[in-house]
Amino acid sequence: MFLNHLKPGLFRLSTKLTLAYSLVLILSSTLIFSFLYFQIAGALVGQERIVLDAKMQEYINRIEVKGIKEFNEYFMYVPNYDQDASLLVVVYSAKGEVLFFHEPFPKFELNMAQVKEEAMKNARNFNFRLPIQSSKDFGLVLGQTLANGDRLLVARSTEGLEAQLRGLQKIFWWSLLPVAFIGFLGGLFLSNRALNPIRDIINSVNKVEKGSLSVRVPMGGSDNELEELKVIFNRMLNKIENLVNGLKEAFDHLAHDIRTPVTRLRGRAEMALTSANDIDAYREALQSCFENSDKILNFLQILTDITEAENRSKRMKREKRFISDLVKEIMDLYEMAFEEKDIKVIQRLDTSDWAMVDGRLISRVIANLLDNAHKYTPSGGEVIIETINKTESVILRVTDSGPGISGDEHGLIFQKLYRSDKSRTEYGMGLGLTFVKAVVEAHDGKVSVRSPVADGKGTEFEIFLQKMM
């Protein structure tokens, strides 16, 4: 039962970071100590070799000047407290016979057969270590071949050296406990501090999950990746809130826009049912039902086209098309409508304005822009249609002299089913500009709006289309 409660805490990110920090600190401390330990041990052994080498050179000079007999007499009078007494000194003849042997005090025993073997197989100088029998220490052995072929060997026990090194080891192991404790506390502090932004995000997500879309992650004063994550997360929350609010408005507009044709359809059907054997009434009712159902189907089809364009789920048939040709084709359909409202249409078309596009979809984009210009340009107004050929792109620009669009609505007019207050007097579904944006972006292009254009009036839509895919 206790382990079941303990497991969630063990697998928390803060716990993992704390343990990882502590482990890294312990391992790094161990590595640093090991490096220092071997450096100190090497330095101490090197110092011992220097001392032994100095003694060996002293003994060589004594033997070569005064002979082995005097050398033997010298050691007979060496007191136990003298430094020379702690040394094992052996002189072998060229044939391996023991010419001189001084037993160290305090006594330590080496495998003399192995000592002799190592001494005799080296031609000039030799330097090696051998374990001391019945001890964990070892003996440091230096030797040199004399001028007459004899071999002088000097050895010293490293018991004092090993005691110092063992003392260092104890100091390290005892100091490792507070290091681990400090590492754990430091890791706990740093992990909690580092994860505070994550906790802020979690708290905000929990509040959003409960329905509070206005909640935002509190910002800190630092400048790091987690603060940047907070900024991105708040942007996402802003977008989600706008989308949810837009969805609510979209449903309201959808209910309003569909309610009218459905109500008309139902009313005409009811009138037909109440008419007694009136064929003309039936025909008129069926005609009205057909028109209103066609409006509903058209509305739903446009929604489907927008979704396909936004998700790019439908493969477009891109080919080289001249945008000016597409404009002329659509203008042939709208020419009479513009004439009826006495709207002057100015065309400034570049005949080299080709781009890789789906001609059917871009034609519908142009039709939507011209339809908007026709709706919102008053009688006697002016509409300018331009195509501008660039090296890597083509610009399509449609400018009208209508009432214009307020700056607050520039980012809203491309949302599904959005209709500004000025457009409520005109019939429409609020999907035209949404379709334009979805299709243009599916072509890897851009659409922008500028309003007012001049004297507080007019709207300009500009579309960038890529020449190459």
C-alpha positions, 0 to 999 in steps of 0.5 A, a space after each residue: 500500500 505504501 509503495 502504491 502511494 510512493 510510485 507517483 511521487 517517484 516518477 514525477 519529473 521534479 523527483 527525476 531531475 533531483 535524483 539525476 542532479 544528485 547522481 551527476 554531482 556524486 559521479 563528478 565528485 568521484 571522478 574529480 577525487 579519483 583524478 586527484 587521488 591518482 595524481 597525489 599517489 603518483 607524486 608521492 611514489 615519484 618522491 619516494 623514487 627520488 629519495 631511493 635514487 639519491 640513496 642508491 647513487 650514494 651507495 654506488 659511490 661508496 662501493 666503487 670508492 671504498 669497496 664492498 667490505 667497507 660498505 658492509 661495515 658501514 651498515 653494521 653501525 647504522 642505528 635502527 633510527 637512521 633512515 638507512 635502516 629502513 631500507 632493504 639493500 642487496 648486492 648481487 654479483 654478475 653470477 647472481 650470488 649475494 655479496 651483501 644483504 641488509 635487512 630493513 628495520 622495521 622488517 618487511 619481506 619481499 619475494 627475494 627469488 622474484 627480486 633476484 630474477 628482476 634484477 638479473 634480467 635487466 642490463 643497466 637500470 631497473 625500477 619495479 614494485 613487488 607486493 610485501 608478503 603478509 601485507 597489503 602494502 608493496 615494496 618500491 625497488 630501484 637498482 643499477 648495474 655497477 661498473 664491475 657487473 655487480 648489481 645494487 638493489 635498494 627497496 623501501 616499504 610504502 606502508 607509510 605512503 599507503 597509510 596516507 592514501 588510505 587516509 585520503 580515501 576515508 576522507 573522500 568517502 566520509 565527505 561524499 555523504 554531505 556532498 550527496 545530501 547537498 546535491 539532493 537539496 540543491 537538485 530539489 531546489 533547482 528542479 522546483 524552480 525550473 519546473 515552476 513555469 510548467 506548474 503554472 501551465 498545468 494550473 492554467 490548463 486545469 482551469 481552462 479544462 473547467 471552462 474558464 477560457 479567459 485564464 492566462 499563464 502568469 509571466 515571469 521576469 526571466 528570459 528563457 525557453 520556458 518563458 517563451 513556452 508561456 508566451 506561445 501557450 498564451 497565444 494558443 489560449 488567445 487563439 482558442 478563445 477567439 475560435 470558441 467565441 467565433 464558433 459560437 457566433 458562427 452557429 448563431 449566424 448559421 442558424 440565422 442564415 439557414 433558418 430563412 430558406 428553411 422557413 420559406 421552404 416549410 411555409 410554401 409547402 404548408 401553403 401548397 398542402 392547404 390549397 385544394 387541387 390548385 396545380 399552380 399553387 403546387 407548382 409555385 410551392 415546388 419551385 420555391 422549395 427547389 430554390 430554397 433547398 438549392 440555397 441550403 445545398 450551395 451553403 453546405 457545399 461552400 463549407 465543404 470546399 472551405 474545409 477541403 482547402 484548409 485541410 488540403 485534403 483534395 488534390 488541386 489540378 495546378 497548371 500554368 494559367 494566365 490570371 488576366 484570362 481568368 479575370 476576363 472570363 469572370 468579368 464577362 459574367 459580371 459585366 451586366 451586373 456592374 452596368 445595372 448599378 452604373 459602376 465603372 470597372 477599370 481593368 489593368 491587366 498584365 498579359 504575362 501574369 501566369 502562375 501555377 494554379 487550379 484555374 477552377 478554384 482561382 476563378 471562384 476566388 476572383 468571382 467572390 472578390 468581384 461579387 463583394 465589390 459589386 455588393 458594396 460599391 454604391 451606384 456611380 462608384 468605381 472598381 479597379 481590377 489589376 494584375 501585376 507580374 513579378 519574377 516569382 509571383 503574380 499579384 491580383 488586386 481588386 479595389 472598390 469605392 465602397 464604405 470600407 472596412 474598419 481596422 478592427 474587422 480586418 482580421 475577422 472578415 476571413 472567419 467563417 460566417 462573419 458578417 459585419 454590420 454594414 453587410 447585414 443589408 446585403 444578402 450573403 452567407 459570410 463565407 466568400 472571403 473565408 473561401 478566398 483565404 482558404 484557396 489562396 493559402 492552399 496555393 501557398 499564397 497570401 491574401 491581404 486587405 487594406 481599408 480605407 483606401 482614400 478619403 475614409 472609404 474603399 477597400 483593397 484586396 490583394 492576392 499573391 500567387 506563386 509562379 512555381 510550386 
